[in-house]
């Protein structure tokens, strides 16, 4: 179970968030004040924090800063203020994402899942497939003694597929994980990046291939 901490003083909103997260089999913890939240974070493992900005005593901004002093825990800020400067402030203080009240609970759940996936990717920095090493620390791919530098989105797409060999990803899943949930471009951008990756590695390595699964999406297959 993944521990998600909800920091929200409004009981109704807290109950709604908790209900939808529990439906997705998250282990939900709740705090009403910033101080209570910090005590919980210091006393037990928390994988993600859903943090309201407007809290009694200590604001969400302050809580965010305190968390960032000691932890890399993903933080999803929740606030009634939708102005751009508020978003910039939250992200500048270390928040990972931002959602504005009133929000769709399903969107909040989607953002929570996306943040957790990114956090897991960040903790798993190196993928080795045959003679090919994909290093997320340097954003480089090494094939034998040759090092390739890919554009960021191409690298992230390759890293995502290579981290789960044999798993099929739809275009929408890849867009959400690589380009973010707010991406408003066309799905075709995934196809373009896949084709570029295929061209780059066609004559470089036989360790893997990126396969099209008709009607579903793409997967990376390891060649033996």
Protein Blocks (a to p, Z undefined) as FASTA:
>chain_A
ZZdddddfblklmmmmmmmmmmnopacdddfbfklmmmmmmmpccfbdcddfbdghiafk
lmmmmmmmmpccdcddddfbfbfklmmmmmmnopabdcdddddfklmmmmmmmmmmmmmm
mmmmbccehjbccdfklopacehjaccdddfklmmmmmmmmmmghiacdfklmmmmmnop
klcbdfklmmmmmmmmmmmmmmmbckbccdddehilccddddZZ
